[in-house]
Amino acid sequence: MQIESLLSADARNLRPSAIRKFAAMMNDPAIISFAGGAPSPATFPAGRIAHFAEKVVRDTAATSLQYGPTRGLPALRDAVASICRERGFACDPATQLLMTTGSQQALYLVSATLLDPGDVVLVELPTYIGGAGAFYARRAELVGVAQDDDGIVPAALEETATRLRAEGRRIKFLYTIPNFQNPSGRVLAAERRRDVLELAKRFDFLVVEDDPYGELCFADDLDTTPIKTSDDEQRVIYLGSFSKVLSPGLRTGWIVGEPALVRQFELTKESADLCSGMLDEAIIAAFCAAGELPEQIKSVRAFYRDRRDALLGALDEHFTGRATWTRTEGGLFTFVTLNDERDTAELLPPAVERGVAFIPGGAFFVDGSGANTMRLTFAKETDDRMREGIRRVAELFFAA
């Protein structure tokens, strides 16, 4: 039987993740891994999750172990609405908020609801592979927009939008991760956030603001205010997640948007999985109701700040004068650009032979550029292992 002939056009268009194919080596304890994007298990509040799981099952088994509303558990929607207010914008939990099975499902819902084959999606250069994959699955055309150290370059966004309009092609939305972007670790400057929104209004496209790392800010004076706070036309679709501050195993994210759009996302989700896991949602709702989330976030920030410092220190020691990299103030990643044009994908196999793994950066660029870049995470390894790993990579890359 020829399985290929049975597949839909959308299924044939699916692309394997350039990250997940490295999963085996990421989990090999012999490999010092700067690859992957998962948070550290050391940050998971396992004891408290176990406590709330027991309490939820004991007290609310009839609802927490049952199917639930597609929009999500009301108590959790109220908690997320409170989180949104703390981030600077209001949302009605009954009409503007939809809980999702992780923020990756949110990307799927946005794609499945909004995109037709051939639609244009603007993405950052570089961009998150999981977002690009969701858009490619709908056979969208992804067009890259240049970044610099302050995020998306507004002039490049304007030039791209002007060119596409002149070609008679409509932009459906811009996809951006403005805070500690995956993979670059960059933050979109405050004034540029306003510029991006003004260009979205001028050229009439939506903004999908993906903010899974916003709470992982290491600098008290850094402005990470969501673009959504200035959204006076409900043009911004805001995505959030508990994966990086609690646990990705509690598959829980959310979408905030214009009520009619959220209703359409709800219908798409209903056909996909009926509802997310009520037990996961109930555990998180109980965690939030107990007032424990702020201290958990504070603890996670401190953990990753120390790990970030160790990685940047190793790069300073071994890569100075040979490459540049993001001195990120949050999130889980730094992004390295070699001073020469060598392809890091070709350097990965010999690196693995030396017991080190990273993600070649070219996979994050939809225009085929970025071959001389790589993404490094500071989430997985200890300080000493990161220092040794960077020493080995430098020895491979820069040996005379």
C-alpha positions in Angstrom: 0.0 0.0 0.0 1.3 3.4 -1.0 0.8 5.5 2.1 2.0 8.7 0.4 -0.9 8.5 -2.0 -3.4 8.5 0.9 -2.1 11.6 2.6 -3.7 15.0 2.3 -1.9 17.9 0.8 -1.5 19.4 4.2 -0.1 16.2 5.7 2.4 16.0 2.8 3.5 19.5 3.6 4.4 18.8 7.2 8.0 19.3 8.1 9.9 17.6 10.9 11.2 19.9 13.6 14.9 20.7 13.2 15.2 20.6 17.0 13.2 17.5 18.0 15.3 15.3 15.7 18.2 16.0 18.1 16.1 14.7 21.0 18.1 11.5 21.5 21.4 13.3 21.8 19.9 16.0 24.1 19.0 13.2 26.6 22.3 11.4 26.4 24.1 12.2 29.7 27.4 11.8 27.9 26.6 14.8 25.7 27.0 18.4 27.0 23.8 19.8 25.4 23.2 23.4 24.4 20.5 22.1 22.1 16.8 21.9 22.8 14.5 24.4 24.3 13.0 22.7 27.4 13.2 24.3 30.8 15.3 22.7 33.5 13.5 20.1 35.7 15.3 21.7 38.6 12.8 24.6 38.3 9.7 22.4 38.5 7.9 22.8 41.8 7.3 19.1 41.9 6.4 18.9 45.6 3.8 21.7 45.4 2.4 20.3 42.2 2.0 17.0 43.9 0.3 18.7 46.9 -2.2 20.5 44.7 -2.8 17.5 42.5 -3.8 15.5 45.6 -6.0 18.3 46.8 -7.7 18.8 43.5 -8.4 15.1 43.0 -9.6 14.7 46.6 -11.9 17.7 46.5 -13.0 18.1 42.9 -12.7 14.7 41.2 -16.1 15.0 39.5 -14.9 18.0 37.5 -11.1 17.8 37.4 -11.2 14.2 36.1 -14.0 14.9 33.6 -14.3 16.6 30.3 -14.7 20.3 30.7 -15.5 23.5 28.8 -13.6 24.0 25.6 -12.7 27.5 26.7 -11.1 26.2 29.8 -11.7 25.9 33.5 -13.4 29.1 34.7 -11.2 29.4 37.8 -8.1 29.2 35.6 -9.4 31.7 33.1 -10.0 34.1 35.9 -6.4 33.5 37.1 -5.0 34.1 33.6 -7.1 37.3 33.3 -5.4 38.5 36.5 -2.0 37.7 35.0 -2.9 39.7 31.9 -3.9 42.7 34.1 -0.5 42.5 35.8 1.1 42.5 32.4 -0.7 45.7 31.5 -3.9 44.8 29.6 -7.4 43.7 30.5 -9.3 40.8 29.0 -12.7 39.4 29.7 -12.2 35.8 30.7 -15.6 34.9 29.3 -15.3 36.3 25.8 -11.6 37.2 25.1 -9.7 34.2 26.5 -9.3 30.6 25.5 -7.2 28.1 27.3 -5.1 25.8 25.1 -3.1 22.6 25.4 0.2 24.5 25.6 1.0 27.6 23.5 2.0 25.3 20.6 -1.6 24.4 20.3 -2.4 28.1 20.3 -0.2 28.5 17.3 -2.0 25.6 15.6 -5.4 27.2 16.3 -4.3 30.5 14.9 -2.9 28.8 11.8 -5.9 26.5 11.2 -8.4 29.3 11.8 -6.7 32.1 9.9 -4.5 30.7 7.1 -5.3 29.5 3.6 -2.7 28.1 1.2 -0.6 30.9 -0.2 -1.4 33.4 2.6 1.6 35.6 3.7 2.9 35.4 7.2 5.6 37.8 8.3 8.2 36.3 10.7 11.3 37.5 12.3 14.7 36.6 11.0 15.4 34.3 12.8 12.1 32.9 14.1 10.8 30.1 16.3 10.8 26.8 14.4 7.6 25.6 16.0 5.8 28.7 14.9 7.1 28.4 11.4 6.1 24.7 11.3 2.5 25.5 12.3 2.3 28.1 9.5 3.9 25.9 6.9 1.5 23.1 7.8 -1.3 25.4 6.4 0.8 26.0 3.3 1.4 29.6 4.1 4.2 31.6 2.6 6.6 32.9 5.2 8.4 36.1 4.6 11.3 37.1 6.9 11.8 40.6 8.4 15.2 41.6 9.6 16.1 42.0 13.2 19.0 43.8 15.0 19.9 43.9 18.7 16.6 45.8 19.4 14.4 43.3 17.6 12.4 43.8 14.4 13.7 46.7 12.3 10.6 48.9 11.6 12.1 50.2 8.4 12.5 46.6 7.1 9.0 45.7 8.2 7.6 48.8 6.3 9.7 48.0 3.2 8.5 44.4 3.2 4.9 45.3 3.7 5.1 48.0 1.0 6.6 45.5 -1.5 4.0 42.9 -0.8 1.2 45.3 -1.2 2.6 46.5 -4.6 2.7 42.8 -5.6 -1.0 42.5 -4.7 -0.3 40.1 -1.9 -2.1 40.5 1.4 -0.3 39.9 4.7 -2.5 37.9 7.1 -0.4 38.5 10.2 3.0 39.2 11.7 4.3 36.6 14.1 6.6 38.0 16.8 8.2 36.9 20.1 9.0 40.3 21.5 10.5 39.2 24.8 13.7 37.1 24.9 13.0 35.8 21.5 13.5 32.1 20.6 16.1 31.7 19.2 17.9 35.1 19.4 17.2 36.0 23.1 16.5 39.6 21.9 13.9 42.0 23.3 11.9 44.2 21.0 12.6 47.8 22.0 9.6 49.7 23.5 9.4 52.3 20.8 9.6 49.6 18.1 6.6 47.9 19.7 4.6 51.0 19.0 6.0 51.2 15.5 5.1 47.6 14.8 1.5 48.2 15.9 1.2 51.3 13.8 2.5 49.5 10.7 0.0 46.7 11.4 -2.8 49.3 11.4 -1.5 51.0 8.3 -1.1 47.8 6.2 -4.1 46.1 7.8 -2.6 42.9 9.2 -2.9 41.2 12.6 -0.1 40.7 15.1 0.4 37.4 16.8 2.3 38.2 19.9 3.9 35.0 21.4 5.1 35.7 25.0 6.2 32.5 26.7 9.4 34.0 28.1 8.1 37.4 29.3 8.2 36.4 33.0 11.8 35.2 32.7 13.3 38.7 32.9 16.6 39.1 34.7 16.8 42.9 34.7 14.5 45.0 36.8 14.7 48.1 34.5 14.0 46.3 31.2 10.7 47.2 29.6 8.9 44.0 28.5 5.4 45.5 28.3 3.4 43.5 25.8 2.4 45.0 22.5 -1.2 44.0 23.5 -1.2 46.8 26.0 -1.4 49.4 23.2 -3.9 47.4 21.1 -6.8 49.8 20.7 -8.2 48.0 17.7 -8.0 44.4 19.1 -5.6 43.7 16.3 -3.2 41.8 18.5 -3.6 38.0 19.3 -1.7 37.4 22.5 -0.3 34.0 23.4 0.8 32.9 26.9 2.0 29.8 28.6 2.8 28.2 32.0 5.4 25.9 30.5 8.5 28.0 31.3 7.5 29.1 34.8 5.8 26.0 36.1 6.1 22.9 33.9 5.7 22.0 30.3 4.2 18.7 31.4 1.2 20.7 32.6 0.2 21.3 29.0 -1.4 24.7 29.5 -1.3 27.9 27.5 -3.8 30.6 26.4 -4.9 32.9 23.7 -6.3 36.4 24.2 -8.0 38.2 21.3 -11.0 39.9 19.9 -14.2 38.0 21.0 -15.3 36.9 17.6 -11.9 35.6 16.8 -11.6 33.8 20.1 -15.0 32.2 19.3 -13.5 30.9 16.0 -10.4 29.6 17.8 -12.8 27.8 20.2 -14.6 26.1 17.4 -11.3 25.0 15.9 -10.1 23.6 19.2 -13.4 21.9 19.8 -12.9 19.9 16.6 -9.3 19.1 17.6 -9.5 17.9 21.2 -12.8 19.0 22.7 -11.0 20.5 25.7 -7.6 20.6 27.3 -6.9 18.5 30.4 -9.1 19.6 33.2 -6.7 18.0 35.8 -3.8 20.1 34.5 -5.9 23.2 34.5 -7.3 22.6 38.0 -3.8 22.0 39.4 -2.5 25.3 38.0 -5.7 27.1 39.1 -5.1 25.9 42.7 -1.4 26.9 42.5 -2.5 30.4 41.5 -5.3 30.6 44.0 -2.8 29.8 46.8 -0.8 32.8 45.7 2.3 30.8 45.0 3.0 31.8 41.4 4.9 35.0 42.1 7.4 33.3 44.3 7.8 30.5 41.8 8.5 33.0 39.1 11.1 34.7 41.3 12.8 31.4 42.0 12.9 30.5 38.3 14.3 33.8 37.3 17.2 33.5 39.8 18.0 30.0 38.6 18.2 31.0 34.9 20.0 34.3 35.7 22.9 32.3 37.3 23.0 29.8 34.4 23.0 32.7 31.8 25.9 34.3 33.6 27.9 31.1 33.5 27.3 30.6 29.7 28.1 34.2 28.9 31.3 34.0 31.0 32.4 31.0 29.0 31.7 32.7 25.7 33.6 35.7 26.8 36.6 33.5 27.6 36.6 31.4 24.5 34.7 33.2 21.7 35.8 36.9 22.1 37.1 38.3 18.8 35.8 35.2 16.9 32.1 35.6 17.1 29.3 37.8 18.5 26.4 36.7 20.6 23.3 38.0 22.4 23.8 39.1 26.0 20.3 38.2 26.7 18.5 39.6 29.8 16.0 36.8 30.1 14.5 33.7 28.6 16.5 30.5 27.9 18.8 31.2 24.9 21.7 33.1 23.5 22.4 33.3 19.8 25.9 33.1 18.4 27.1 34.5 15.0 30.6 33.4 13.8 32.8 36.1 12.4 33.4 34.0 9.3 30.9 32.2 7.0 31.4 28.6 8.1 28.2 26.6 8.3 27.5 25.5 11.9 25.4 22.6 10.6 28.6 21.1 9.1 30.4 21.6 12.5 27.7 19.8 14.5 28.8 16.2 13.8 32.4 16.7 14.9 31.1 18.6 17.9 28.9 15.6 18.9 32.0 13.4 18.5 33.6 15.6 21.1 30.6 15.2 23.4 28.8 18.6 22.7 25.6 19.5 20.9 24.0 22.8 19.8 21.4 23.8 17.3 22.7 25.1 14.0 21.1 28.5 13.4 20.2 28.2 9.8 17.1 26.2 10.7 15.6 29.4 12.2 15.9 31.5 9.1 13.1 31.2 6.5 15.1 32.9 3.8 18.0 30.5 3.8 20.4 32.8 5.6 22.0 32.3 9.0 24.3 29.4 8.2 27.1 30.8 10.4 24.9 31.0 13.5 23.9 28.7 16.4 21.4 28.7 19.3 22.7 27.8 22.7 20.4 27.2 25.7 21.6 27.7 29.3 18.6 25.8 30.7 19.9 22.2 30.7 23.5 21.9 31.9 25.3 22.8 35.1 27.7 25.8 35.1 30.8 23.5 35.0 29.5 21.4 32.2 28.6 24.6 30.2 32.1 25.9 30.7 33.6 22.6 29.5 31.2 22.4 26.6 32.1 25.9 25.3 35.8 25.1 25.7 35.3 22.0 23.5 33.3 23.9 20.9 35.9 26.7 20.7 38.7 24.1 20.4 36.8 22.6 17.4 35.8 25.9 15.8 38.9 27.9 16.2 41.8 25.4 16.2 44.7 26.8 14.3 
